Amino acid sequence: MKVQFTETVLRDANQSLIATRLPFNKFQPILEKLDQAGYYSLECWGGATFDSCLRYLDEDPWERLRKIKAACPNTKLQMLLRGQNLLGYKHYPDDVVRMFVKKSIENGMDIIRIFDALNDIRNIEVAVDETLKNGAHASGCICYTTSPIHNLESYVKLAKDMEGMGVGSICIKDMAGIMGPQEAYDLVKALKETVKLPIVVHTHCTTGLGPVTLQKAVEAGADVVDTAISSFSGGTSQPATETMAYIFRQEGYEVGLNDKVLKEINDFFKPIKAGYLEDKTLNPRVMGTETDALVYQVPGGMLSNLVAQLTAQKSLDRLDEVLNEVPAVRKDLGYPPLVTPMSQMVGVQATANVLAGERYKNVSKEIKAYVRGEYGKAPGEIDPALVKKILGDEKPITCRFADTLKPGFEEGKKEIGSLAKSDEDVLSYIAFPAQAEAFFQKRAEKEKNTFSYTIKEIK
């Protein structure tokens, strides 16, 4: 049996360790080698990369994708998409979702891994359909979590429904690294017995379980695993590519990776990691093992957000109280998986509850929208007292929320006007209006200055 590898250093590994602060020019020289290593795919886009390009890196995310594609013609490129949320934190109209998926594929994307934060399958239908229409691979995602209402049967049913939708593979997405080896074995085995699709497993090393979880998943029949080149592995990132390749070879599996090329890739990223440690972009704290996450189910990115929030309010000493409040808020909300955007929403509400000294004294607008049904169907029952407090006599939305939204692409195009040079620009603006507009204005200023300089030269 062959085990295939998705390399995450260009997306989730650096997102988990250095908050997606890896600019294109830092990894451009190694792209050719990444293309030669023998990976199943390179996860390089989606997640927080889009936001980070516009907000922090002064890069056009679409241009970044095109450059990666040009440098890696032999390896499939992969992205993470939040279903109807795309790469943002709210639901977008169907026309925007379809255009975003279409343009992602046109610009070089081969595999789109699509998930919904609530595992509400209605919220991935449009993205899956458009991915298939444009000839790319749609990978349907199970957001893994544990609760009184999440079990093997519910995950198998979700996978079966996604298979019926036409996805090309099923990915188990364990965002907090809480899936144990036996749970991974049992889930993969059940999926292999139920669906006729490749199974992909994604986990993190946050709790220390990652490598053994992947090992047991492959023993149960998993086809692809997500790993990170060793210098960007561990902690809140993924298990190390080289380590897992070594383990699987010892167990007799076929591994199509080139060890010599992997060493060149790792040697390239070592000084980059050292630089991020030196300038404190990489906090040693995220490199450790947090077994408390087995209780709190807090993903690495969510933990750093909580620390930042509490530090800003000079209340870091109350972190343990907030972490204790997280499972309580999650229970009140019907046990949503803690993945973007739900992880941020639950974390912010838990912090507000602790700092106010009273639960739900202040309720965020996002939690109100969630209770109203704007993010989809809650996995379990939302606490009736909380529903009453937020909605009063208002009835929650029970249909797919996107069905209530007006088309948005043409409206966005009209709003941004001549600052947008392409449909891709319009999509950037719709996803992140303030950040995209600032980026376009800066770009226009650069073009103007370049033009003026050229005129002077001609004269």
N, C-alpha and C positions, 0 to 999 in steps of 0.2 A: 504493500500500500504506500502511496505517496502522500507526504504532508506538504502543503503549500503555505507560503508565508506572505502576509501583507506587512510591509514596512511602514511604521507610523512616525518616523522622525520628522518628516516634513509637515505633519499636522498634529496628531494627538499627543505624541511624546513631548514636543516642544510646547504645546498648549498646556499640558499638565505640569510641566516643570518650570517654564519661563513665561507663562501667560501669553503664548503665541507672539513673542517678540523677535522671531527669527526672520530677518529680511531676506529677500531673494538674493541679493549680491553676496550674502555670506555662504549660501549653499550652492550657488550656481556652478562653481568649479567642480563639484562632486557629482553633478547630475548624470554625467556620462557613465560614471562607475555604478551609480544606483541602477541605471538602465541595463548594466551588464551582470548584475549580481544573481539574477535568476528568480527574482521575486514574482509571486502571483500578481501582486499589484502594489502600487505606491499610493498610500493615502496622503494626499497633498493639499486638499482644498476642503471647503465647507467648515462646519463647526464654527470656531471663533476666528478662523483665518481671514474671512471676508471683512468682518468688523475691524479687526486689528490692522489690516492693510490700510484702510481708510483713516482710522482713528490715530494710529501710532506710527506706522511705518512709511507714510507718505507714498503708498504704492497703489496702483490700479489693480484690484484683485483679478480682473479679467485678463489683463496683460500678463500678470504673474502666471496664470494658468496656461496661457498660450506659449509662454517661454518654456515652462516645464515640459509641455507636450512636445515642443520642437526639439528639446534636448533628450527626451526619453521616448523615442518612436517605437521601441520594442516591448515596453512594459505598460500594462494597463494602469491608467490613472483612476484614482478613486476619491470620492468625496462623501461627507456626511451631511444629510439633509433632514431638517426637522419637520418633514411632512408639510402640512398646511402652514406651519410657522416659517418655512424656508430656513433662513439663517438668522432670523430676528426673534422677537420675543412675543409676537402676537400672531393671530391668524390673518392670512392675506386672501384676497378674492381668487377664484379659480383661474381667471385669465392671467393674473400675475404669476401664480404658481406654474402654469403651463409655459409661459414665456421664459421664466427663469430656468426651468428644466431644459427646455429646447436650446436656449443659448449656452447653458453649461455644456451640453453635449457638442454643440457646434464649435465651441472654443477648446474642445479637447478631452472632455470627461468621458470615461468608458464605463465606470461602475458607479452607480448612485446608491448608497446605503441609506435607506429611508426609514425613519422611526417617528412614532408619536409618543410624547411624554407620558400619556395616560394609557398607552396601548389601545387607544380607540381607533380601530381599523378604518373607520370612516374618514379619518384625517390623513390617511396616506394614499387613498384610492386615486386621487387626481394625479399626484406626483408619480405614482407607479405607472398609471396609464400613459402619461406623457413620455416617461422614460422609455417604455416599450415602443411607443409610436415612433420614437426617434432612433430606434435601433441600438440602444444602450442596455446594459445589464442592470436590472432593478433588484437590489438585495433587500428583502423585507426584514425588519428588525424587531426582535423581542427585547423590550427593556426589562432586564432581570431585576427583581427585588424580592424580598420576603415579607410576608404579612399573613394574617389569618385568612385572607381571600386570594392570595396568589399561591398556586400550586402547579404540580406537573400537568394536571388535566387542563387547566386554563391556558398554559403555555402551548400545549400540543394543539388545542383548538385554535389558538391564534395563528400558529404556523400553518395549520390546515387551511384556514381562511385565506391566508396570504398566498398559499400555493394556488388556491382557486382563483385568486386575483391575477396570477400570471408571473409572479416574481421568479427570478432565476436562481435564487439561493435564499437561505434563512440564516440570519446572523443573531446569535445570542449576545446581547450587549450588556455586559456587567460593569457598569460605569463606576461603581464604588469598590470593586474588588472584593465583594462579599460572597461570591459563589464559591463554595467549598469544592474540593476534588470529587467527593461522592455525589454532590448535587449536580456537578457538571457531567459526570459519567451517566447518571440516571436521566438527565434531561436530554443529552445528546443521543443516548440509546433510544429513548422514547420517540424522539424526532425522526431518527433514522428508520424506525419501524413504522412510522406514520406517513411521512412525506417522502417523495422521490426527488429530493433536491439536495445539492451540496450544503453542508452545515459549516458555518464560520463561527469562530468563538473569539470574542473580544473581552479582555479583562484588564485589570490594573494590579500593580503590586502593593497598593496602599496598605493592605492588611497582612501582606507576606504570603498570601495564598497563591498568587498568580502563576508561578512556574508549575506547581503541582496540579493546579486546576487545569492548565492547558495540557499537561501530560495525560491526565485522566480523560479529558475530553477527546483527545486523539485516540486513546485506547478504546473509547466507546464508538469511534467512527468519524470524528470531526475531520473535515477535509482541508480547512484553511484556519490558520491561527494568526492573530495580530501580535506582532512583536516590534521592539525598537532596538536599533543598533546599540550595542552595550553602553557606550558613553552617555547615551540619553535614555537609558532604561532604569528600571527600579523605582522605588518610592511611589509617587502618584502616577508614574508612567507605566509602560507595559514591560513584561519580561524581556530579557535580552535575546535578540535574534540568534547570536552565535551560541549562547548557552542552550537554547531550545533545539537548535539544529544538532548540537552535540548529543543531547539527550535522545532525540528521535533516531539518530543514526545508531546509537548504542542499542536501541530497542529493535533495530532491524527495519526501520522505515526508510523509504527512499526520500532523500532530501535534495531538491534540485538547486541548492545554493552553492555559489563559488566562494569557498572560504578565503582564498587569496584576495578576492575583490572585497569581501566583507571586512577584512583587516584594513585595507586601504580606506574604506568608508569610515571605519571607526577611528583610525589614526587622523583622518581629516577633521572629525567632529570633536576630538579630545581637546585641542586648544580653544575651540569655540566654547565648549562647556566651561573650561577654566576661566575664560574671559567673563562669562556670565556670573560665575561664582565670585570673581574679583570685584565686579561692579555691583554685586548684590541683586542682580536680576534673578539669579537662581538662589533661592533661600535654602540652606542646608536642611531646614525643617521638612521640606517636601520630599527629601531623599530618604527619610526614615520610614519605619514601619509603624502604622497606627492601628493597633488591634481594637481600639475603641470603636473604630468604624464598623465593626461587626455588629455593634449595638445601635449606633447612631445612623449608620448607612449614609454617611456624609461623603460624597465624592471629593477628590483632592481640590478641584477648582472651587467648590462650595466652601471648603474649610478655609482656603486663603481669603475668600470673600468675607467670611465671618470675622476672621482676624483683622482684615482691613477696616471693616465697619466698626468693630469694637475699639480698635486703636484710634480711629478718627474721633470717637466719642469718649476717649480716655477711660474706657471700661473693659480693657482686655482681661482684667482680673475676673470678669464675669463670664468668660468663655465656657467654663464647665456648666454653668447654669443654662446658657444658651443651648449647648449640646444636649443637655437633658431635656430641654423644651422641644427640640426638633422632633423626636418621635411622637410627642404628645400632639403637636400641631398636625403632623402627618396623619395620625389616627383621626383627629377631628375632621380632616379633609377627605377621608375615605381612602387612605393609604395610597396616594399617588407615588409612583417611582420617583426617586430623587435624581432626576436628570433635567438638563436645561429644557424649558425655563422653570419647571416646577421646583428644582433644587434651590434656585435663587429666591423664588417666591416664598417657599417654606422657611428658608434661612432668615430672610428679612422679617417675616412675621414672628418667628421665634425670638429674634433679637428685640423686636418692638415689645413683645409680651414681657420679656425679662426687664428691659430698661424702664418700662412704664410702671412696673410693679403690679400690673393688672392684665389678665389675659384678654386680648381682643379689645382693649380700650381704644387702640388705634388699629384700624384694619386697612392694609394697603389696597390701592385701587386694583392691583392685579389679583389679589385674593378675592375681592368683590366680583371681579369679572369671572374668575374661576367658579365661584359659587353660583353665579348667574348662568353658567354653562357655556361661556365663550371659549373655553379651551377644549371642550368635549365632555364626554361622560366620565364622571369620577368612577374609579374602579370599584369603590364600595360606597356605603352610605355616608354622606356628610352629616356631621352632628346637627340634629334638627334645631337646637337652640341657636347655633351659629347661623344656620340658614335664615331663621326668623330674624335674628339681629341684623343681618345684612340685607335681606330682601324684603322684610316686612310681609306685605300681602302680594308682592310681585311674584309671578310664576317664573320658574327657571326655564331656560331654553332647552328643549329636548331634541330638536333637529340638529343636523350638522351645522355648526355656526357659520361656516363659509356660505351656506345657502342663503343666509340673510344679508350677505355683503354685495354691494354693487361692484361691477367691474372697475378695476383700479389702474390699469396700465395707461390708458389714454389720459386719464386725469393726472397721473403722475408726470407724464410727458409734457402736458400743458403747464403744470406748475413749475417744473425745472427749466423749461424753455430752451433758449439757445446755449445754455451752459452744458447741456447734454449733447454729445457728439454722436451717440449711437443708442440702440435699444439697450445695450449693456449698461450704459451710463444711467438710463432711466431706471433700470432695475436696481442699480446701486442706490439711487436716490430714494426709491420706494422703500427699500430695506432699511437704510440708515440716512434719513433726510439731512440732518445737520452735518454729519461727518462727510457725506458725499458732496454736498453743496460747497463746503469749505475746501474740499480737495479739488473740485472743478474750478473754483475761483483761483486757487493757487496755480493750477495747471494753465489757466487762461493767462494769468500774469506772466508765467514763464514763457509761454508761446509769444506773447506780445513783446517781451524783452528780447527774445531770440530774433524775432522778426525785425525789430528796430536795429539790432546789432548787424543783421545781414544787410539791411538797407545802407547802413553807414559804410560797410565793407565795399558794397557795390559802387557807392559814390567815390 
